[in-house]
Amino acid sequence: MRVLIVTDAWRPQVNGVVRTLERLGEALEERGVEVTFLTPEGYPTLPLPSYPEIRLALSSVRRIARRIEDVAPDCIHIATEGPLGLLARRVCLAGGRSFTTSYHTRFPEFLRARTPVPESWSYACMRRFHNASCGTLVATPSLAAELAAKGFINLRPWTRGVDTELFNPRKKADLGLKGPIFLNVGRVAVEKNLPAFLDLDLPGSKVVVGDGPDLARLKARYPQVHFLGTRTGEELAGIYAASDVFVFPSRTDTFGNVLLEALASGCPVAAYPVTGPLDIVGDTQCGVLSEDLRQAALGALEVPREQARSRALAYSWDECAAQFLAHLRPAADQAAA
């Protein structure tokens, strides 16, 4: 099978969407699938207003149609609702080609946090974008229920995975900080709700790993917090394993790959009871969910590290790829009919 994945989110961005697609591509190729990514690489780009780290590709219907024709895919998956995703969708609809999409990011909330645009307007656009597909892949049951209530159709489950060899309690590093260590990893941006974590009265040390448009402002506002910038690979794995609790203050993430990375490292999770944490942590005893985030963080100190690790072992990139393929095959059959 030859698969084309269209995404506006790509390297050098460091986020859950990019990591998911990279690992998905590797897992699909291990299954003998030929994967091609259509990304902003090779196109002129413009910075996203208020978030210059994200670049928006500039192209045309004709150019995208030519690229799709050259790849000649058996099926097309559109992963993002950006310029490339919109153009690919247009090409598919004009040519009568079936395609699937995936819902990674709450753009209505993302946009509302930065502008006065009502969420209802944005959701109408998102619903129109995704409902034209033969299946919209979502990471969790709670997200599927939420989107269904907003009028999204053809929702399909698509889990995520984690590298349990890289993210492992044995990778523990010495951070030279007073314990206990409360960690957050992710984009340093308004939608991540970081002040809800950084304002907490907690013992020990707070550590934030990641970059983003709010980094300079938050570093100035919270001089006692250890902002380490972007870390990857073995270095990031060591930080996870050295930490005592992973604090996840976001209320808008659709999944939270970092939750699995923390758990695989033996680091229990403290979070709000919202989509993502509800599905991953739930009542599995690998962390604590509460509307009182301080209570959750302190409670998570009592969670056995092996309990956290055990929960992460239930997730794999191979299963992620298997679900993805299961949803693509009906689209491929429909295209061939």
Contacts in CASP RR format, 6 or more apart in sequence:
PFRMAT RR
TARGET T0000
AUTHOR 0000-0000-0000
METHOD contacts of the structure
MODEL  1
MRVLIVTDAWRPQVNGVVRTLERLGEALEERGVEVTFLTPEGYPTLPLPS
YPEIRLALSSVRRIARRIEDVAPDCIHIATEGPLGLLARRVCLAGGRSFT
TSYHTRFPEFLRARTPVPESWSYACMRRFHNASCGTLVATPSLAAELAAK
GFINLRPWTRGVDTELFNPRKKADLGLKGPIFLNVGRVAVEKNLPAFLDL
DLPGSKVVVGDGPDLARLKARYPQVHFLGTRTGEELAGIYAASDVFVFPS
RTDTFGNVLLEALASGCPVAAYPVTGPLDIVGDTQCGVLSEDLRQAALGA
LEVPREQARSRALAYSWDECAAQFLAHLRPAADQAAA
1 32 0 8 1.000
1 33 0 8 1.000
1 34 0 8 1.000
1 74 0 8 1.000
1 75 0 8 1.000
1 325 0 8 1.000
1 328 0 8 1.000
1 329 0 8 1.000
1 332 0 8 1.000
2 33 0 8 1.000
2 34 0 8 1.000
2 36 0 8 1.000
2 71 0 8 1.000
2 72 0 8 1.000
2 73 0 8 1.000
2 74 0 8 1.000
3 28 0 8 1.000
3 33 0 8 1.000
3 34 0 8 1.000
3 35 0 8 1.000
3 36 0 8 1.000
3 73 0 8 1.000
3 74 0 8 1.000
3 75 0 8 1.000
3 76 0 8 1.000
3 77 0 8 1.000
3 328 0 8 1.000
4 36 0 8 1.000
4 37 0 8 1.000
4 38 0 8 1.000
4 68 0 8 1.000
4 71 0 8 1.000
4 73 0 8 1.000
4 75 0 8 1.000
4 76 0 8 1.000
4 77 0 8 1.000
5 21 0 8 1.000
5 24 0 8 1.000
5 25 0 8 1.000
5 35 0 8 1.000
5 36 0 8 1.000
5 37 0 8 1.000
5 38 0 8 1.000
5 76 0 8 1.000
5 77 0 8 1.000
5 79 0 8 1.000
6 37 0 8 1.000
6 38 0 8 1.000
6 76 0 8 1.000
6 77 0 8 1.000
6 78 0 8 1.000
6 79 0 8 1.000
6 80 0 8 1.000
6 84 0 8 1.000
6 85 0 8 1.000
6 88 0 8 1.000
7 17 0 8 1.000
7 21 0 8 1.000
7 37 0 8 1.000
7 38 0 8 1.000
7 39 0 8 1.000
7 79 0 8 1.000
7 80 0 8 1.000
7 84 0 8 1.000
7 85 0 8 1.000
8 39 0 8 1.000
8 40 0 8 1.000
8 56 0 8 1.000
8 57 0 8 1.000
8 80 0 8 1.000
8 81 0 8 1.000
8 82 0 8 1.000
8 83 0 8 1.000
8 84 0 8 1.000
8 85 0 8 1.000
9 15 0 8 1.000
9 17 0 8 1.000
9 18 0 8 1.000
9 21 0 8 1.000
9 54 0 8 1.000
9 79 0 8 1.000
9 80 0 8 1.000
9 104 0 8 1.000
10 18 0 8 1.000
10 21 0 8 1.000
10 37 0 8 1.000
10 39 0 8 1.000
10 40 0 8 1.000
10 41 0 8 1.000
11 18 0 8 1.000
11 39 0 8 1.000
11 41 0 8 1.000
13 53 0 8 1.000
13 54 0 8 1.000
14 210 0 8 1.000
14 211 0 8 1.000
14 230 0 8 1.000
14 232 0 8 1.000
15 186 0 8 1.000
15 187 0 8 1.000
16 104 0 8 1.000
16 256 0 8 1.000
16 257 0 8 1.000
16 258 0 8 1.000
17 79 0 8 1.000
17 80 0 8 1.000
17 104 0 8 1.000
17 105 0 8 1.000
19 257 0 8 1.000
20 104 0 8 1.000
20 160 0 8 1.000
20 257 0 8 1.000
20 320 0 8 1.000
21 37 0 8 1.000
21 79 0 8 1.000
23 161 0 8 1.000
23 163 0 8 1.000
23 317 0 8 1.000
23 320 0 8 1.000
24 317 0 8 1.000
24 320 0 8 1.000
24 321 0 8 1.000
24 324 0 8 1.000
25 35 0 8 1.000
25 37 0 8 1.000
25 321 0 8 1.000
26 317 0 8 1.000
27 317 0 8 1.000
27 318 0 8 1.000
27 320 0 8 1.000
27 321 0 8 1.000
28 35 0 8 1.000
28 321 0 8 1.000
28 324 0 8 1.000
28 325 0 8 1.000
29 35 0 8 1.000
30 318 0 8 1.000
30 321 0 8 1.000
31 318 0 8 1.000
31 321 0 8 1.000
31 322 0 8 1.000
31 325 0 8 1.000
33 321 0 8 1.000
33 325 0 8 1.000
36 71 0 8 1.000
36 73 0 8 1.000
38 64 0 8 1.000
38 67 0 8 1.000
38 68 0 8 1.000
38 71 0 8 1.000
38 84 0 8 1.000
38 88 0 8 1.000
39 57 0 8 1.000
39 84 0 8 1.000
40 55 0 8 1.000
40 56 0 8 1.000
40 57 0 8 1.000
40 84 0 8 1.000
43 57 0 8 1.000
43 58 0 8 1.000
43 59 0 8 1.000
43 84 0 8 1.000
44 57 0 8 1.000
44 58 0 8 1.000
45 55 0 8 1.000
45 56 0 8 1.000
45 57 0 8 1.000
45 58 0 8 1.000
46 55 0 8 1.000
46 56 0 8 1.000
46 58 0 8 1.000
47 53 0 8 1.000
47 54 0 8 1.000
47 55 0 8 1.000
47 56 0 8 1.000
48 54 0 8 1.000
48 55 0 8 1.000
48 56 0 8 1.000
50 114 0 8 1.000
50 213 0 8 1.000
51 189 0 8 1.000
51 212 0 8 1.000
51 213 0 8 1.000
52 213 0 8 1.000
53 211 0 8 1.000
53 212 0 8 1.000
53 213 0 8 1.000
56 82 0 8 1.000
56 83 0 8 1.000
57 83 0 8 1.000
57 84 0 8 1.000
58 83 0 8 1.000
59 83 0 8 1.000
59 84 0 8 1.000
59 87 0 8 1.000
60 87 0 8 1.000
61 87 0 8 1.000
61 90 0 8 1.000
61 91 0 8 1.000
61 94 0 8 1.000
64 84 0 8 1.000
64 87 0 8 1.000
64 88 0 8 1.000
64 91 0 8 1.000
65 91 0 8 1.000
68 76 0 8 1.000
68 88 0 8 1.000
68 91 0 8 1.000
74 332 0 8 1.000
74 335 0 8 1.000
74 336 0 8 1.000
75 98 0 8 1.000
75 99 0 8 1.000
75 100 0 8 1.000
75 328 0 8 1.000
75 329 0 8 1.000
75 331 0 8 1.000
75 332 0 8 1.000
75 335 0 8 1.000
76 88 0 8 1.000
76 92 0 8 1.000
76 97 0 8 1.000
76 98 0 8 1.000
76 99 0 8 1.000
76 100 0 8 1.000
76 331 0 8 1.000
77 99 0 8 1.000
77 100 0 8 1.000
77 101 0 8 1.000
77 102 0 8 1.000
77 137 0 8 1.000
77 324 0 8 1.000
77 328 0 8 1.000
78 85 0 8 1.000
78 88 0 8 1.000
78 89 0 8 1.000
78 92 0 8 1.000
78 99 0 8 1.000
78 100 0 8 1.000
78 101 0 8 1.000
78 102 0 8 1.000
78 133 0 8 1.000
79 85 0 8 1.000
79 101 0 8 1.000
79 102 0 8 1.000
79 104 0 8 1.000
80 104 0 8 1.000
80 105 0 8 1.000
81 107 0 8 1.000
81 125 0 8 1.000
81 126 0 8 1.000
81 129 0 8 1.000
81 130 0 8 1.000
86 129 0 8 1.000
88 99 0 8 1.000
89 99 0 8 1.000
89 101 0 8 1.000
89 129 0 8 1.000
89 132 0 8 1.000
89 133 0 8 1.000
91 97 0 8 1.000
92 98 0 8 1.000
92 99 0 8 1.000
93 132 0 8 1.000
97 335 0 8 1.000
98 133 0 8 1.000
98 134 0 8 1.000
98 331 0 8 1.000
98 332 0 8 1.000
98 334 0 8 1.000
98 335 0 8 1.000
99 133 0 8 1.000
99 134 0 8 1.000
99 331 0 8 1.000
100 133 0 8 1.000
100 134 0 8 1.000
100 135 0 8 1.000
100 136 0 8 1.000
100 137 0 8 1.000
100 156 0 8 1.000
100 327 0 8 1.000
100 328 0 8 1.000
100 331 0 8 1.000
101 129 0 8 1.000
101 130 0 8 1.000
101 133 0 8 1.000
101 135 0 8 1.000
101 136 0 8 1.000
101 137 0 8 1.000
102 136 0 8 1.000
102 137 0 8 1.000
102 138 0 8 1.000
102 158 0 8 1.000
103 126 0 8 1.000
103 130 0 8 1.000
103 136 0 8 1.000
103 137 0 8 1.000
103 138 0 8 1.000
103 143 0 8 1.000
103 147 0 8 1.000
103 152 0 8 1.000
103 254 0 8 1.000
104 139 0 8 1.000
104 254 0 8 1.000
105 254 0 8 1.000
106 191 0 8 1.000
106 252 0 8 1.000
106 253 0 8 1.000
106 254 0 8 1.000
107 122 0 8 1.000
107 126 0 8 1.000
108 119 0 8 1.000
108 122 0 8 1.000
108 123 0 8 1.000
108 126 0 8 1.000
109 119 0 8 1.000
109 191 0 8 1.000
109 252 0 8 1.000
110 191 0 8 1.000
110 252 0 8 1.000
111 117 0 8 1.000
111 119 0 8 1.000
111 122 0 8 1.000
112 118 0 8 1.000
112 119 0 8 1.000
112 122 0 8 1.000
113 190 0 8 1.000
113 191 0 8 1.000
114 190 0 8 1.000
123 150 0 8 1.000
126 152 0 8 1.000
127 150 0 8 1.000
127 151 0 8 1.000
127 152 0 8 1.000
130 136 0 8 1.000
130 152 0 8 1.000
131 151 0 8 1.000
131 152 0 8 1.000
131 153 0 8 1.000
131 154 0 8 1.000
133 154 0 8 1.000
134 154 0 8 1.000
134 330 0 8 1.000
134 331 0 8 1.000
134 334 0 8 1.000
135 154 0 8 1.000
135 155 0 8 1.000
135 156 0 8 1.000
135 327 0 8 1.000
135 331 0 8 1.000
136 147 0 8 1.000
136 152 0 8 1.000
136 153 0 8 1.000
136 154 0 8 1.000
136 155 0 8 1.000
136 156 0 8 1.000
137 156 0 8 1.000
137 157 0 8 1.000
137 158 0 8 1.000
137 323 0 8 1.000
137 324 0 8 1.000
137 327 0 8 1.000
138 144 0 8 1.000
138 147 0 8 1.000
138 155 0 8 1.000
138 156 0 8 1.000
138 157 0 8 1.000
138 158 0 8 1.000
138 254 0 8 1.000
139 157 0 8 1.000
139 158 0 8 1.000
139 159 0 8 1.000
139 160 0 8 1.000
139 254 0 8 1.000
139 255 0 8 1.000
139 276 0 8 1.000
139 279 0 8 1.000
140 254 0 8 1.000
140 255 0 8 1.000
140 275 0 8 1.000
140 276 0 8 1.000
140 278 0 8 1.000
140 279 0 8 1.000
140 280 0 8 1.000
141 157 0 8 1.000
141 279 0 8 1.000
142 275 0 8 1.000
142 276 0 8 1.000
142 278 0 8 1.000
142 279 0 8 1.000
143 254 0 8 1.000
143 255 0 8 1.000
143 275 0 8 1.000
143 276 0 8 1.000
143 279 0 8 1.000
144 155 0 8 1.000
144 157 0 8 1.000
146 275 0 8 1.000
147 155 0 8 1.000
148 155 0 8 1.000
156 327 0 8 1.000
157 323 0 8 1.000
158 320 0 8 1.000
158 323 0 8 1.000
158 324 0 8 1.000
158 327 0 8 1.000
159 315 0 8 1.000
159 319 0 8 1.000
159 320 0 8 1.000
159 323 0 8 1.000
160 255 0 8 1.000
160 256 0 8 1.000
160 257 0 8 1.000
160 260 0 8 1.000
160 315 0 8 1.000
160 320 0 8 1.000
161 257 0 8 1.000
161 260 0 8 1.000
161 315 0 8 1.000
161 316 0 8 1.000
161 317 0 8 1.000
161 319 0 8 1.000
161 320 0 8 1.000
162 257 0 8 1.000
162 260 0 8 1.000
162 261 0 8 1.000
162 263 0 8 1.000
162 264 0 8 1.000
162 312 0 8 1.000
162 315 0 8 1.000
162 316 0 8 1.000
162 317 0 8 1.000
163 264 0 8 1.000
163 317 0 8 1.000
164 264 0 8 1.000
164 312 0 8 1.000
164 313 0 8 1.000
166 233 0 8 1.000
166 234 0 8 1.000
166 237 0 8 1.000
167 237 0 8 1.000
167 240 0 8 1.000
167 241 0 8 1.000
167 260 0 8 1.000
167 261 0 8 1.000
167 262 0 8 1.000
167 264 0 8 1.000
167 265 0 8 1.000
167 312 0 8 1.000
168 237 0 8 1.000
168 241 0 8 1.000
168 264 0 8 1.000
168 265 0 8 1.000
169 241 0 8 1.000
169 265 0 8 1.000
169 266 0 8 1.000
169 305 0 8 1.000
169 309 0 8 1.000
170 241 0 8 1.000
171 234 0 8 1.000
171 237 0 8 1.000
171 238 0 8 1.000
171 240 0 8 1.000
171 241 0 8 1.000
171 265 0 8 1.000
172 238 0 8 1.000
172 241 0 8 1.000
172 242 0 8 1.000
173 235 0 8 1.000
173 238 0 8 1.000
173 239 0 8 1.000
173 241 0 8 1.000
173 242 0 8 1.000
174 242 0 8 1.000
175 181 0 8 1.000
175 205 0 8 1.000
175 207 0 8 1.000
175 226 0 8 1.000
175 239 0 8 1.000
175 242 0 8 1.000
175 243 0 8 1.000
177 204 0 8 1.000
177 205 0 8 1.000
177 207 0 8 1.000
177 226 0 8 1.000
178 204 0 8 1.000
178 205 0 8 1.000
179 203 0 8 1.000
179 204 0 8 1.000
179 205 0 8 1.000
179 244 0 8 1.000
180 202 0 8 1.000
180 203 0 8 1.000
180 204 0 8 1.000
180 205 0 8 1.000
180 244 0 8 1.000
180 245 0 8 1.000
180 301 0 8 1.000
181 204 0 8 1.000
181 205 0 8 1.000
181 206 0 8 1.000
181 207 0 8 1.000
181 242 0 8 1.000
181 243 0 8 1.000
181 244 0 8 1.000
181 245 0 8 1.000
182 197 0 8 1.000
182 200 0 8 1.000
182 202 0 8 1.000
182 204 0 8 1.000
182 205 0 8 1.000
182 206 0 8 1.000
182 207 0 8 1.000
182 243 0 8 1.000
182 244 0 8 1.000
182 245 0 8 1.000
182 247 0 8 1.000
182 270 0 8 1.000
182 297 0 8 1.000
183 206 0 8 1.000
183 207 0 8 1.000
183 208 0 8 1.000
183 209 0 8 1.000
183 239 0 8 1.000
183 240 0 8 1.000
183 243 0 8 1.000
183 245 0 8 1.000
183 246 0 8 1.000
183 247 0 8 1.000
183 262 0 8 1.000
183 267 0 8 1.000
184 194 0 8 1.000
184 197 0 8 1.000
184 206 0 8 1.000
184 207 0 8 1.000
184 208 0 8 1.000
184 209 0 8 1.000
184 246 0 8 1.000
184 247 0 8 1.000
184 248 0 8 1.000
184 249 0 8 1.000
185 208 0 8 1.000
185 209 0 8 1.000
185 210 0 8 1.000
185 236 0 8 1.000
185 239 0 8 1.000
185 240 0 8 1.000
185 246 0 8 1.000
185 258 0 8 1.000
185 261 0 8 1.000
185 262 0 8 1.000
186 192 0 8 1.000
186 209 0 8 1.000
186 210 0 8 1.000
186 258 0 8 1.000
187 210 0 8 1.000
187 211 0 8 1.000
187 212 0 8 1.000
188 194 0 8 1.000
188 208 0 8 1.000
188 210 0 8 1.000
188 211 0 8 1.000
188 212 0 8 1.000
188 213 0 8 1.000
188 214 0 8 1.000
188 215 0 8 1.000
188 218 0 8 1.000
188 227 0 8 1.000
189 212 0 8 1.000
189 213 0 8 1.000
189 214 0 8 1.000
190 213 0 8 1.000
190 214 0 8 1.000
191 250 0 8 1.000
191 252 0 8 1.000
192 249 0 8 1.000
192 250 0 8 1.000
192 252 0 8 1.000
193 249 0 8 1.000
193 250 0 8 1.000
193 251 0 8 1.000
193 252 0 8 1.000
194 208 0 8 1.000
194 214 0 8 1.000
194 218 0 8 1.000
194 249 0 8 1.000
195 218 0 8 1.000
195 249 0 8 1.000
196 249 0 8 1.000
196 293 0 8 1.000
197 206 0 8 1.000
197 247 0 8 1.000
197 249 0 8 1.000
197 293 0 8 1.000
198 206 0 8 1.000
198 208 0 8 1.000
198 218 0 8 1.000
198 221 0 8 1.000
198 222 0 8 1.000
198 225 0 8 1.000
200 206 0 8 1.000
200 247 0 8 1.000
200 293 0 8 1.000
200 294 0 8 1.000
200 297 0 8 1.000
201 294 0 8 1.000
202 294 0 8 1.000
202 297 0 8 1.000
202 298 0 8 1.000
205 226 0 8 1.000
206 222 0 8 1.000
206 224 0 8 1.000
206 225 0 8 1.000
206 226 0 8 1.000
207 225 0 8 1.000
207 226 0 8 1.000
207 228 0 8 1.000
207 239 0 8 1.000
207 243 0 8 1.000
208 218 0 8 1.000
208 225 0 8 1.000
208 226 0 8 1.000
208 227 0 8 1.000
208 228 0 8 1.000
208 229 0 8 1.000
209 228 0 8 1.000
209 229 0 8 1.000
209 230 0 8 1.000
209 231 0 8 1.000
209 236 0 8 1.000
209 239 0 8 1.000
210 227 0 8 1.000
210 228 0 8 1.000
210 229 0 8 1.000
210 230 0 8 1.000
210 231 0 8 1.000
211 229 0 8 1.000
211 230 0 8 1.000
215 227 0 8 1.000
215 229 0 8 1.000
218 225 0 8 1.000
218 227 0 8 1.000
219 225 0 8 1.000
219 227 0 8 1.000
228 239 0 8 1.000
231 239 0 8 1.000
236 261 0 8 1.000
237 261 0 8 1.000
237 265 0 8 1.000
238 265 0 8 1.000
240 246 0 8 1.000
240 261 0 8 1.000
240 262 0 8 1.000
240 264 0 8 1.000
240 265 0 8 1.000
240 266 0 8 1.000
240 267 0 8 1.000
241 265 0 8 1.000
241 266 0 8 1.000
241 267 0 8 1.000
243 262 0 8 1.000
243 265 0 8 1.000
243 267 0 8 1.000
244 267 0 8 1.000
244 268 0 8 1.000
244 301 0 8 1.000
245 267 0 8 1.000
245 268 0 8 1.000
245 269 0 8 1.000
245 270 0 8 1.000
245 297 0 8 1.000
245 300 0 8 1.000
245 301 0 8 1.000
246 258 0 8 1.000
246 259 0 8 1.000
246 262 0 8 1.000
246 263 0 8 1.000
246 267 0 8 1.000
246 268 0 8 1.000
246 269 0 8 1.000
246 270 0 8 1.000
246 300 0 8 1.000
247 270 0 8 1.000
247 271 0 8 1.000
247 293 0 8 1.000
247 296 0 8 1.000
247 297 0 8 1.000
248 256 0 8 1.000
248 258 0 8 1.000
248 259 0 8 1.000
248 269 0 8 1.000
248 270 0 8 1.000
248 271 0 8 1.000
248 272 0 8 1.000
248 277 0 8 1.000
249 271 0 8 1.000
249 272 0 8 1.000
249 293 0 8 1.000
250 256 0 8 1.000
250 271 0 8 1.000
250 272 0 8 1.000
250 274 0 8 1.000
251 272 0 8 1.000
251 274 0 8 1.000
253 275 0 8 1.000
253 276 0 8 1.000
254 275 0 8 1.000
254 276 0 8 1.000
255 276 0 8 1.000
255 279 0 8 1.000
255 280 0 8 1.000
256 276 0 8 1.000
256 280 0 8 1.000
259 269 0 8 1.000
259 271 0 8 1.000
259 276 0 8 1.000
259 277 0 8 1.000
259 280 0 8 1.000
259 281 0 8 1.000
260 280 0 8 1.000
260 312 0 8 1.000
260 315 0 8 1.000
262 268 0 8 1.000
262 269 0 8 1.000
262 308 0 8 1.000
263 269 0 8 1.000
263 280 0 8 1.000
263 286 0 8 1.000
263 308 0 8 1.000
263 309 0 8 1.000
263 311 0 8 1.000
263 312 0 8 1.000
264 309 0 8 1.000
264 312 0 8 1.000
264 313 0 8 1.000
265 308 0 8 1.000
265 309 0 8 1.000
266 305 0 8 1.000
266 306 0 8 1.000
266 308 0 8 1.000
266 309 0 8 1.000
266 312 0 8 1.000
267 305 0 8 1.000
267 308 0 8 1.000
268 286 0 8 1.000
268 287 0 8 1.000
268 288 0 8 1.000
268 300 0 8 1.000
268 301 0 8 1.000
268 303 0 8 1.000
268 305 0 8 1.000
268 307 0 8 1.000
268 308 0 8 1.000
269 277 0 8 1.000
269 280 0 8 1.000
269 281 0 8 1.000
269 286 0 8 1.000
269 287 0 8 1.000
269 288 0 8 1.000
269 300 0 8 1.000
269 308 0 8 1.000
270 287 0 8 1.000
270 288 0 8 1.000
270 289 0 8 1.000
270 290 0 8 1.000
270 293 0 8 1.000
270 296 0 8 1.000
270 297 0 8 1.000
270 299 0 8 1.000
270 300 0 8 1.000
271 277 0 8 1.000
271 281 0 8 1.000
271 289 0 8 1.000
271 293 0 8 1.000
271 296 0 8 1.000
272 289 0 8 1.000
272 290 0 8 1.000
272 291 0 8 1.000
272 293 0 8 1.000
272 296 0 8 1.000
273 282 0 8 1.000
273 289 0 8 1.000
273 290 0 8 1.000
273 291 0 8 1.000
277 289 0 8 1.000
278 289 0 8 1.000
280 311 0 8 1.000
281 287 0 8 1.000
281 288 0 8 1.000
281 289 0 8 1.000
281 311 0 8 1.000
282 289 0 8 1.000
284 311 0 8 1.000
285 303 0 8 1.000
285 307 0 8 1.000
286 303 0 8 1.000
286 307 0 8 1.000
286 308 0 8 1.000
286 310 0 8 1.000
286 311 0 8 1.000
286 312 0 8 1.000
287 296 0 8 1.000
287 300 0 8 1.000
287 303 0 8 1.000
287 307 0 8 1.000
287 308 0 8 1.000
288 295 0 8 1.000
288 296 0 8 1.000
288 297 0 8 1.000
288 299 0 8 1.000
288 300 0 8 1.000
288 303 0 8 1.000
289 296 0 8 1.000
290 296 0 8 1.000
END
